[in-house]
């Protein structure tokens, strides 16, 4: 048999398989997609997840169901995705807690690299806002530090959970400012904010996504931003760096993953929809409103970012003296 005939036969033999693959991808998704949001309803992540789900639903022509599965700083919901079928019908949307848990939890029920297929980093923030209840006798970070030093261990700050960036920045602040403010973990930012408003706790580090109205209403007092540059939605708020805390440069981010083994074509399709959405003026307007910056990175770029973020969070944990649990 000639080489040309052999090649032709191989092509013909492969054609039905290729046609089947094309058919499967054309039929995707075949049902609604479940987007696991591993924090509480009403949390910063939940708000973002619903914005992203709306864009994905429009691009796919199928419903995206946001499924809140809070607990253990996102570990419970994240494990659900790690164990889900790798068919593109279950995805994870979460925050930097994804890498934070790898650093702070000794025995995760999944592997953050091996068990997931990165899709895209959707957006990043300018940082978190340190807010205090108006009843706290501090109108600046300097006054807060003096107050905390006069009451070691008696003041409290809330976070979205052990290992969450809202926890890490609190311990970083304790270390750099030389104070001892007691950490109170919650299942989500919404619960922590509720207790700040009710003065069950004194303060919290909160995303710009939903804190702005509370600031406008005078229900909380903002003191500083954790990122390296000021936020356009709070231009009068100084950064910790401006106030002399040179090592304080922490921002948040939001990303999407499938379970490992999900077909590359499905990963690429979801990334393509997000990339298009991020470039759209209406999405940018929404991100501007939230105080975020759209990213839409490729799966490869996101995978590289995750490696860098693991190193970054490891440095914060070491600097703050936090012990993995």
N, C-alpha and C positions, 0 to 999 in steps of 0.2 A: 504494500500500500504506500502510495506516495505521501510525502510530508504534507502537501497541500490538501489532499483528500482527508487525511487524518485530522488536520486542523479544522476543516469544514464540518466533519462529523462531530468533533468535540464541541464546536460552536452550536450545532443543531441540538446536541444532547443537553447543553447547558441552558438553551433558550427557554424551555418550560420552567426551569427553576428560577431563572431571572424574571420571567413573567409572573411567577407566583410571588416573588419578593416585591415586584412593583405593585401587584394587586393588594398585598398586605399593607403596604405603605399608603396606597391610595385609600384604603378603608380605615386608616388610623385617623382619629380615634374611633373605635367602634361603639363606645359608650361614654358616659361622662367620666371626666378625670377628677380624681380626688386629690386635692392639695392639702397636705397635712401642715397645719400651723401649730407648732408645739408649745404655744403660750395661750393665755386666756383670751376669750372674746373681749374686745374693747381695748386690748393692749396695742402698743405701737405696731408690733408685727402684724397683728390681726387687721389693723387699718390698711397697712401696706399690702397684705395678702389679698384683700378684697379689690384693691385697685388693680393689682396685677392679674388676678383671676378674670376680671372684666375684660381686660385687653386680650388675654389668651383665648377666652371664650369667643370673642369677636373674630380672632384670627383663625381659630380651628373650626368654628361652626358647631361647637359642642359645649355643653355646660361644664364649668369648672366648679366643683363643690369644695368650699373651704371647710375643713374639718379640724376644729380646735381640739388638741389633745395635750393639755398642759401637764406639767409635773417634772420634777427633778431637773430644772433648768433646761428643759427641752429634750432631755434624754428619752422620755417615754414616747413622745411623738416621733422622734428621730429613729428610734429602734423599729417602730412600725413600718417606716419606709424601707429601712435596711432589710427587713424580712418580707417585704411585698414582692409580688411577681414582677420581673423585669420586662414588662410589656408596654411601659409608657403610660399606664393609666393610674399610677400613683406617684406623686411627686412631693418633695419636701421644700417648703419655703421657710427659711429661718435666718438668724442673725449670726454675729460673731460668736455667739454661745456655742456654735458648732465646733469651732476650733478651741474655744475656751474650755469646753468639757474635756477635750483630749489632754489638755495640760493639767487640769485640776481633779479629774476623776480617775482614781487608780484602776478601777475595773469597769470599763464601759462595756455594754452588751453588744457592741458593734465596733468596727474599725473605721475611722473617719476617712481613710484613703481607700482601703480595699473594698468596702461595702457600698460605695456610692459613685455615681457618675455625675461629675459637675456639669451643670448646664450653662449658667451665667451668673455673674455678680450684677444684680439689677441696679443697685444704687448705693451711694455712700453718704454719710452725714458730715456735717462740720464739727461734730462732737456732741457731747451731752451737756445739758444745762444743770448746774448745781442750783437747786431751789430749796428754800427754807420756808417753813410756815411763818406768816407775818408776826406771830407771837414770839418768835425767836429774836432775841435782842442782838441782832447782827445785820448791819446794812452793807457789809462788805466782807470779803474773804478774810481780811486782816482782823476784823472784829469777831468773825466766827472762830478763827483760830484762838484768839485771846479767850473767848468764852469757853471753848472746848478745853483749853488748858486749865481753866479754873474749875472745870467739872469733869475730870478724867473718867471715861467709861460711862458717864451718865447721859450723854447725848446720843441720839440714834439716827441712823440713816437706813433707808429701805432700798432693796434691790429686786431685780426680777428673778433672783435665784443664785445659789452658790455657783460661782464660775462664770456667771453672766458678766458682760462688760460693765454693767451698772454696779456689780460687786467689786470687780477689779479696780475700777477707778476710785471707789471709796477707800479701799485699802491702800492704794497708791497715794491718795490724799493724806491718809493717816501717817504714812511713812514720811512723805516729803514735808508735811507741815509739823511733824512731831507731836501729833495729837492722838487721842484714843477715843474715837467715836464708834459706838457699838453697831455692828451690822445686824440688820433684821431682814432675812430673805423672804420673798413672796413667790407666788407662782406666775406673776406677770407684773408689768409696769403699772397697769391700771389699778391693781390692788395696792401697790406701794403708794401711788399717788393719792388714792382714797384716804389712806391713813395719814399722809402728810396733811391733806386738807382738814382732816378731823383732829389733827395734833396728837394722834397716837404715836407718831414718830416725828422727829424734828425736820428731816430733810431727805432728799433723794437726788440722784443724778438721772435726769429725764431727757428723752428724745425731744427734739424740736417739733416732731410730727404732731403731738397733741397738747403740748404744754403751753403754747402761745396764748390760748384763750384764758387759761387760768392766770397767766401773768397779767394780761390786759384787765381782767376782773379784779386784780389785787388779791387773789386768793392764795398766791404763793409769791415769794420774792426771789428773783434770780440774782445770783452773785457772780457766776463766772461760767465760761465755756471751756470744755476739755480739749477741743481741737486746736490746731496750730494757727488758724485764721478765724476772724470773726464771721458770724453767720449773717447773710443778707436779711433774714427775717428778724434778727435781734442785733442790729448794727451797733447799738449803744452798749452791748454787753462785752466786757473785756474777756480775753482768754486767760487761762492760768499762766501761760507763758509770759504774757504782758505783765502779770503781777509778780513775776520773779521765779515762777516754778518752771524752770527751763526743760525739765524732763517730762513735763506734763503735755503730751500730744497724743490724745486717744480719740479716735473717731469710730463710729459704728458703720455697719454695712448690712445689706440684705442680699441673699442668694437663693438659687434654685438648684435642686439635685433630683436625679432619678436613682433608683436602685442600680447597683453595679450590674453590668450585663445588658442594660437596655440598649436596643439597636441604635447604632450611631445616627441613622437617618432620623430617628424620632428625637434624639437629643438635639440634632442640628435644626430640626423643624421648630422646636420650641424656642431655641436660641434665636432663630431668624425672626420669629414673631416678636420676641422681647426687644431685639435690636431695632426693629422697625418702630416699635412702640416708643422706645426711648428717644428716637430721633423726631418723633411727632411733636408739634408745638403744644398740643393739649396735655401730653404727658409731662413735658418740661414745665408747663404752667403748674401742674399738680405738684411736681417735685419742688418747684420754687415755693409754692404755698407751704409745703411741709418743711422746707429748709434742708432739702436733700439735693444731691447731684446724680443724675442718671448715668449709668455706666454701660451696661449691655455687653460686657466682655465675652469673648469666645470661650468655649469649653476649655481649650488649652490655656488661655490666659487666666481663666478662673482657677484652674488647677495649680498654676504657678503662684497665683496670689495666695491660695490657701496654705501653701508651703511657707511663704513669707510671713503670713499672719500667725501661723503656729510658732515660728521663731520669735515674732514680736510679742505674742502673749506670754510665751515662756519667759522672756526678759522682764515683763511687767510682774509676773508672779514671783520671780526671783527677787526683784527690787523691792516689792512690797512685803516679802517674807511670808507669803501665803503657802501653807502646807497642803499638798494634794490629799483628798479624802477618799 
